[in-house]
Amino acid sequence: MDGNDQYAWVFAPQGQQTAYPSAPPLSQPSWQSTSQTPQQPSSPNSAYNSQPTPASNWAQLPPCPGSTLVQSWSWYGFENLVICPSCWASFASSTPLARLAPLQNLPIAEPRMCCLYSPRMRALWIEAGTNPSPAAVQQLLDFSLMRLDVYSATVPTVNYLRHQLMLQRSQAMHLSQMSTMYQGMDSMKIIAGTTDQYHEYGNNQLGWFRTEHGATSAQFEMERRVAVARADDPGTLAVIAELEARWMAVE
Ligand SMILES: [Zn+2]
């Protein structure tokens, strides 16, 4: 059997299962409980879901989290194409595919990402719903799964690398403040005439200073430059750009 048979069997309305290939699914995921099967007597093309969330309730729903993973939310849609309550109420619930969706406000503890914040996915969702055959639904779900794979391979790494760059910038700012502070202490000591006239401080790399504060200031400045270079590292920026391009191609 192929995947189309599985979805046909699972999602066909009561009394219409003979209209589809009848092979049972290979496995029975936990979300495929029979009580969630819509009990609407219409044909696949005849009517939209008659039980959308009333428009007056939309404003009370949490806003769509977009491409951010969220834990312990309730989801609609399909296992590989979950939809947040907001996108379900404002968009998906009134489309033909809604009645085929096995997930109906199902709490899921693990982190998930709403798939229908994306204009691309909304367009594919509508396209699949114009003739919601098992093959069309399967094609949509296959693309969604591929898209989630790309997300996993790109977005977390991008977020990590961006966070590292941000830490370097933050570190550079801190080092700049420290350098300035020690420079001030160096100046005050020189003005006060309390420097040791017989010693200089520093090394060949930092340079030589009349007080230890001057050398410390130069040390912080040198470290600041290293942090700035890391924060603008071309290699890291190139990796980020490449990963973002891969994600944006399917987002
Ligand atoms: Zn959403």
Boltz pocket constraint, residues with backbone or C-beta under 6 A from the ligand:
constraints:
  - pocket:
      binder: B
      contacts: [[A, 64], [A, 65], [A, 66], [A, 83], [A, 84], [A, 85], [A, 86], [A, 87], [A, 88], [A, 114], [A, 115], [A, 116], [A, 117]]
      max_distance: 6.0
